[in-house]
Amino acid sequence: MASLFLTLAVITTGLYAGFMLTFLVAIMPGLAALPDEGFTAAMRRFNEKVPGPAFLVLFLGVIAFPAVASFTEYGEDGWPLVAAALACAVVSHLVTIAGNIPLNQALAGSEGGDDSAARTAFEARWNALHRFRTALSLTAFVLLAAADL
C-alpha cells in the first residue's frame, strides 16, 4: 500500500510541476508579448478556468499523497525524501495562497479599469512568485521520484 501512495504522489506532483513549468516557460513568455489589454484579459480568463476540478485534484494531491506516503513509508530509506518533498509542496501552496491568488483577485477586480496599471501591479510580482513555486514543485517531484526508486 505504501508504494501505491508514493506512486500517486509522484504522478500528481509530476503533473502539477509540469503544469507550473508550462506556465513558466511557454504561457507567460507568450503573454508577455501581448499589449496590456490582451495580457490582462488572458490572465483573467486563465484565473477563472484554472481552479477547476482537474486542477484541484492535482493541487490537493500534491499534499495529500506525499502526506499519506510519509506515514506509510515511515522508517524506510525513502521517508526523508518524501518528507522533504511534502515540505516543498506545502511551501509552494503557501506561496500560491498568500501571493499568487491575491494578485489574481486584484487583477480580476481591476477589470474595466486601467489595464496598464493593472498589469504593472501584477505581472512582475506574479512571475517572481511563480518562479519560486515552480522551483519548489519541481524539487518536490525530483525528491519523490528519487524516493520511489
PEBELNOR-V219041 format. One record per pair of residues at least 12 apart in sequence whose ideal C-beta (glycine too) atoms are under 7 Angstrom apart, sorted by the first residue. I is the first residue (numbers start at 1). J is the second residue. If there is no record, write none. Layout:
# PEBELNOR-V219041
i=I j=J
i=I j=J
This chain:
# PEBELNOR-V219041
i=1 j=72
i=2 j=69
i=2 j=72
i=2 j=73
i=5 j=65
i=5 j=68
i=5 j=69
i=5 j=72
i=6 j=69
i=6 j=73
i=6 j=82
i=6 j=144
i=6 j=147
i=6 j=148
i=7 j=148
i=8 j=61
i=8 j=65
i=9 j=65
i=9 j=66
i=9 j=69
i=9 j=144
i=10 j=144
i=10 j=145
i=10 j=148
i=12 j=58
i=12 j=61
i=12 j=62
i=12 j=65
i=13 j=62
i=13 j=85
i=13 j=89
i=13 j=140
i=13 j=141
i=13 j=144
i=14 j=141
i=15 j=58
i=16 j=58
i=16 j=62
i=16 j=137
i=17 j=137
i=17 j=138
i=17 j=140
i=17 j=141
i=19 j=58
i=20 j=133
i=20 j=134
i=20 j=137
i=21 j=134
i=21 j=138
i=23 j=130
i=24 j=130
i=24 j=131
i=24 j=134
i=28 j=127
i=31 j=43
i=36 j=115
i=36 j=116
i=36 j=119
i=37 j=115
i=39 j=119
i=40 j=107
i=40 j=115
i=40 j=118
i=40 j=119
i=43 j=107
i=44 j=107
i=44 j=108
i=44 j=111
i=47 j=104
i=47 j=107
i=47 j=108
i=62 j=89
i=62 j=140
i=63 j=89
i=63 j=90
i=63 j=93
i=66 j=82
i=66 j=85
i=66 j=86
i=66 j=89
i=66 j=144
i=67 j=86
i=69 j=82
i=70 j=82
i=70 j=83
i=70 j=86
i=78 j=147
i=81 j=143
i=81 j=146
i=81 j=147
i=82 j=144
i=82 j=147
i=84 j=143
i=85 j=140
i=85 j=143
i=85 j=144
i=88 j=136
i=88 j=139
i=88 j=140
i=88 j=143
i=89 j=140
i=91 j=136
i=92 j=133
i=92 j=136
i=92 j=137
i=95 j=129
i=95 j=132
i=95 j=133
i=96 j=133
i=99 j=129
i=100 j=126
i=100 j=129
i=100 j=130
i=103 j=122
i=103 j=125
i=103 j=126
i=106 j=121
i=106 j=122
i=107 j=122
